[in-house]
Amino acid sequence: MNQNIGKQFPDFEMVDHDSQPVKLSQYAGKFPLILSFYRGYW
């Protein structure tokens, strides 16, 4: 059984499509949020 279900996701920072830094905390709680990670290129 997964022990992380329902726990808060750690805050982290990545760059957006304009190469600007973006933190998860900037968006969390403001509207529904889906975080998707994929491997590869478009």
Gaussian input, Z-matrix of N, CA and C with variables (Angstrom, degrees):
# hf/3-21g

backbone

0 1
 N
 C     1     B1
 C     2     B2     1     A1
 N     3     B3     2     A2     1     D1
 C     4     B4     3     A3     2     D2
 C     5     B5     4     A4     3     D3
 N     6     B6     5     A5     4     D4
 C     7     B7     6     A6     5     D5
 C     8     B8     7     A7     6     D6
 N     9     B9     8     A8     7     D7
 C    10    B10     9     A9     8     D8
 C    11    B11    10    A10     9     D9
 N    12    B12    11    A11    10    D10
 C    13    B13    12    A12    11    D11
 C    14    B14    13    A13    12    D12
 N    15    B15    14    A14    13    D13
 C    16    B16    15    A15    14    D14
 C    17    B17    16    A16    15    D15
 N    18    B18    17    A17    16    D16
 C    19    B19    18    A18    17    D17
 C    20    B20    19    A19    18    D18
 N    21    B21    20    A20    19    D19
 C    22    B22    21    A21    20    D20
 C    23    B23    22    A22    21    D21
 N    24    B24    23    A23    22    D22
 C    25    B25    24    A24    23    D23
 C    26    B26    25    A25    24    D24
 N    27    B27    26    A26    25    D25
 C    28    B28    27    A27    26    D26
 C    29    B29    28    A28    27    D27
 N    30    B30    29    A29    28    D28
 C    31    B31    30    A30    29    D29
 C    32    B32    31    A31    30    D30
 N    33    B33    32    A32    31    D31
 C    34    B34    33    A33    32    D32
 C    35    B35    34    A34    33    D33
 N    36    B36    35    A35    34    D34
 C    37    B37    36    A36    35    D35
 C    38    B38    37    A37    36    D36
 N    39    B39    38    A38    37    D37
 C    40    B40    39    A39    38    D38
 C    41    B41    40    A40    39    D39
 N    42    B42    41    A41    40    D40
 C    43    B43    42    A42    41    D41
 C    44    B44    43    A43    42    D42
 N    45    B45    44    A44    43    D43
 C    46    B46    45    A45    44    D44
 C    47    B47    46    A46    45    D45
 N    48    B48    47    A47    46    D46
 C    49    B49    48    A48    47    D47
 C    50    B50    49    A49    48    D48
 N    51    B51    50    A50    49    D49
 C    52    B52    51    A51    50    D50
 C    53    B53    52    A52    51    D51
 N    54    B54    53    A53    52    D52
 C    55    B55    54    A54    53    D53
 C    56    B56    55    A55    54    D54
 N    57    B57    56    A56    55    D55
 C    58    B58    57    A57    56    D56
 C    59    B59    58    A58    57    D57
 N    60    B60    59    A59    58    D58
 C    61    B61    60    A60    59    D59
 C    62    B62    61    A61    60    D60
 N    63    B63    62    A62    61    D61
 C    64    B64    63    A63    62    D62
 C    65    B65    64    A64    63    D63
 N    66    B66    65    A65    64    D64
 C    67    B67    66    A66    65    D65
 C    68    B68    67    A67    66    D66
 N    69    B69    68    A68    67    D67
 C    70    B70    69    A69    68    D68
 C    71    B71    70    A70    69    D69
 N    72    B72    71    A71    70    D70
 C    73    B73    72    A72    71    D71
 C    74    B74    73    A73    72    D72
 N    75    B75    74    A74    73    D73
 C    76    B76    75    A75    74    D74
 C    77    B77    76    A76    75    D75
 N    78    B78    77    A77    76    D76
 C    79    B79    78    A78    77    D77
 C    80    B80    79    A79    78    D78
 N    81    B81    80    A80    79    D79
 C    82    B82    81    A81    80    D80
 C    83    B83    82    A82    81    D81
 N    84    B84    83    A83    82    D82
 C    85    B85    84    A84    83    D83
 C    86    B86    85    A85    84    D84
 N    87    B87    86    A86    85    D85
 C    88    B88    87    A87    86    D86
 C    89    B89    88    A88    87    D87
 N    90    B90    89    A89    88    D88
 C    91    B91    90    A90    89    D89
 C    92    B92    91    A91    90    D90
 N    93    B93    92    A92    91    D91
 C    94    B94    93    A93    92    D92
 C    95    B95    94    A94    93    D93
 N    96    B96    95    A95    94    D94
 C    97    B97    96    A96    95    D95
 C    98    B98    97    A97    96    D96
 N    99    B99    98    A98    97    D97
 C   100   B100    99    A99    98    D98
 C   101   B101   100   A100    99    D99
 N   102   B102   101   A101   100   D100
 C   103   B103   102   A102   101   D101
 C   104   B104   103   A103   102   D102
 N   105   B105   104   A104   103   D103
 C   106   B106   105   A105   104   D104
 C   107   B107   106   A106   105   D105
 N   108   B108   107   A107   106   D106
 C   109   B109   108   A108   107   D107
 C   110   B110   109   A109   108   D108
 N   111   B111   110   A110   109   D109
 C   112   B112   111   A111   110   D110
 C   113   B113   112   A112   111   D111
 N   114   B114   113   A113   112   D112
 C   115   B115   114   A114   113   D113
 C   116   B116   115   A115   114   D114
 N   117   B117   116   A116   115   D115
 C   118   B118   117   A117   116   D116
 C   119   B119   118   A118   117   D117
 N   120   B120   119   A119   118   D118
 C   121   B121   120   A120   119   D119
 C   122   B122   121   A121   120   D120
 N   123   B123   122   A122   121   D121
 C   124   B124   123   A123   122   D122
 C   125   B125   124   A124   123   D123

   B1=1.4599
   B2=1.5291
   B3=1.3300
   B4=1.4653
   B5=1.5326
   B6=1.3101
   B7=1.4675
   B8=1.5270
   B9=1.3505
   B10=1.4629
   B11=1.5194
   B12=1.3255
   B13=1.4620
   B14=1.5269
   B15=1.3346
   B16=1.4525
   B17=1.5113
   B18=1.3237
   B19=1.4677
   B20=1.5248
   B21=1.3178
   B22=1.4523
   B23=1.5256
   B24=1.3375
   B25=1.4573
   B26=1.5262
   B27=1.3262
   B28=1.4652
   B29=1.5324
   B30=1.3211
   B31=1.4566
   B32=1.5272
   B33=1.3102
   B34=1.4569
   B35=1.5121
   B36=1.3310
   B37=1.4546
   B38=1.5224
   B39=1.3311
   B40=1.4607
   B41=1.5240
   B42=1.3187
   B43=1.4647
   B44=1.5237
   B45=1.3354
   B46=1.4586
   B47=1.5256
   B48=1.3320
   B49=1.4626
   B50=1.5264
   B51=1.3366
   B52=1.4658
   B53=1.5228
   B54=1.3177
   B55=1.4713
   B56=1.5293
   B57=1.3318
   B58=1.4554
   B59=1.5220
   B60=1.3474
   B61=1.4632
   B62=1.5310
   B63=1.3225
   B64=1.4657
   B65=1.5205
   B66=1.3378
   B67=1.4640
   B68=1.5209
   B69=1.3079
   B70=1.4570
   B71=1.5293
   B72=1.3133
   B73=1.4675
   B74=1.5297
   B75=1.3319
   B76=1.4597
   B77=1.5292
   B78=1.3256
   B79=1.4525
   B80=1.5195
   B81=1.3041
   B82=1.4696
   B83=1.5235
   B84=1.3180
   B85=1.4617
   B86=1.5115
   B87=1.3316
   B88=1.4620
   B89=1.5184
   B90=1.3032
   B91=1.4581
   B92=1.5239
   B93=1.3250
   B94=1.4665
   B95=1.5263
   B96=1.3033
   B97=1.4620
   B98=1.5185
   B99=1.3152
   B100=1.4596
   B101=1.5112
   B102=1.3006
   B103=1.4529
   B104=1.5197
   B105=1.3162
   B106=1.4619
   B107=1.5247
   B108=1.3014
   B109=1.4508
   B110=1.5202
   B111=1.2903
   B112=1.4560
   B113=1.5211
   B114=1.2820
   B115=1.4514
   B116=1.5236
   B117=1.2908
   B118=1.4577
   B119=1.5152
   B120=1.2963
   B121=1.4605
   B122=1.5200
   B123=1.3225
   B124=1.4658
   B125=1.4844
   A1=109.22
   A2=116.68
   A3=122.18
   A4=110.04
   A5=116.70
   A6=121.62
   A7=112.72
   A8=118.37
   A9=121.45
   A10=114.13
   A11=117.57
   A12=120.11
   A13=109.70
   A14=115.92
   A15=121.98
   A16=114.80
   A17=117.68
   A18=119.92
   A19=110.04
   A20=115.57
   A21=121.25
   A22=110.58
   A23=115.69
   A24=121.36
   A25=108.41
   A26=118.98
   A27=120.18
   A28=111.58
   A29=116.81
   A30=121.49
   A31=108.52
   A32=116.17
   A33=120.35
   A34=109.18
   A35=115.94
   A36=121.86
   A37=109.62
   A38=115.00
   A39=122.64
   A40=107.54
   A41=116.99
   A42=120.08
   A43=109.46
   A44=116.11
   A45=120.66
   A46=110.40
   A47=116.18
   A48=120.82
   A49=113.43
   A50=117.49
   A51=122.09
   A52=111.96
   A53=116.66
   A54=123.74
   A55=113.11
   A56=116.58
   A57=122.06
   A58=109.13
   A59=118.47
   A60=119.88
   A61=111.48
   A62=115.62
   A63=122.24
   A64=107.57
   A65=116.33
   A66=121.21
   A67=109.59
   A68=115.69
   A69=120.78
   A70=110.39
   A71=117.78
   A72=121.65
   A73=112.55
   A74=118.44
   A75=121.19
   A76=111.29
   A77=117.65
   A78=122.24
   A79=114.16
   A80=117.52
   A81=121.13
   A82=110.98
   A83=116.69
   A84=122.10
   A85=114.60
   A86=118.57
   A87=120.74
   A88=111.73
   A89=117.12
   A90=123.03
   A91=107.33
   A92=117.97
   A93=118.75
   A94=110.51
   A95=116.33
   A96=121.28
   A97=110.06
   A98=115.78
   A99=121.79
   A100=107.18
   A101=115.64
   A102=121.71
   A103=107.69
   A104=116.06
   A105=120.52
   A106=109.43
   A107=115.95
   A108=122.00
   A109=107.92
   A110=116.65
   A111=120.15
   A112=109.52
   A113=115.93
   A114=121.24
   A115=108.42
   A116=116.86
   A117=120.44
   A118=112.78
   A119=115.66
   A120=122.39
   A121=109.28
   A122=116.46
   A123=121.44
   A124=109.35
   D1=139.51
   D2=-178.82
   D3=-77.41
   D4=123.16
   D5=-178.20
   D6=-85.81
   D7=-3.89
   D8=-176.86
   D9=-96.93
   D10=-4.45
   D11=-179.01
   D12=-63.59
   D13=128.52
   D14=178.91
   D15=87.50
   D16=-5.94
   D17=178.92
   D18=-87.14
   D19=157.11
   D20=-179.16
   D21=-69.96
   D22=135.60
   D23=178.21
   D24=-74.28
   D25=137.87
   D26=179.99
   D27=-64.76
   D28=144.36
   D29=177.81
   D30=-72.95
   D31=139.17
   D32=176.30
   D33=-148.25
   D34=166.38
   D35=-177.47
   D36=-124.51
   D37=137.04
   D38=176.70
   D39=-138.94
   D40=173.87
   D41=176.09
   D42=-99.59
   D43=145.52
   D44=178.66
   D45=-89.14
   D46=-170.67
   D47=-177.48
   D48=-67.00
   D49=-14.58
   D50=175.88
   D51=-101.51
   D52=13.34
   D53=-179.26
   D54=63.68
   D55=26.66
   D56=176.91
   D57=-98.40
   D58=138.48
   D59=179.10
   D60=-67.24
   D61=137.25
   D62=-179.53
   D63=-134.99
   D64=132.66
   D65=177.00
   D66=-103.39
   D67=144.41
   D68=177.58
   D69=-57.80
   D70=-37.64
   D71=-178.04
   D72=-63.84
   D73=-19.21
   D74=177.40
   D75=-67.45
   D76=-25.98
   D77=-174.47
   D78=-112.32
   D79=-27.39
   D80=-176.39
   D81=-63.01
   D82=133.76
   D83=177.18
   D84=87.45
   D85=-10.47
   D86=-179.20
   D87=-89.83
   D88=-29.57
   D89=177.89
   D90=-164.27
   D91=167.51
   D92=179.36
   D93=-56.82
   D94=139.03
   D95=-173.65
   D96=-131.62
   D97=130.16
   D98=174.02
   D99=-117.99
   D100=127.23
   D101=-179.63
   D102=-108.29
   D103=122.06
   D104=-176.42
   D105=-127.16
   D106=130.26
   D107=176.43
   D108=-112.94
   D109=133.92
   D110=176.92
   D111=-133.51
   D112=158.92
   D113=-178.77
   D114=-113.49
   D115=132.94
   D116=177.91
   D117=116.25
   D118=-164.62
   D119=-176.73
   D120=-124.53
   D121=157.19
   D122=177.21
   D123=-75.68

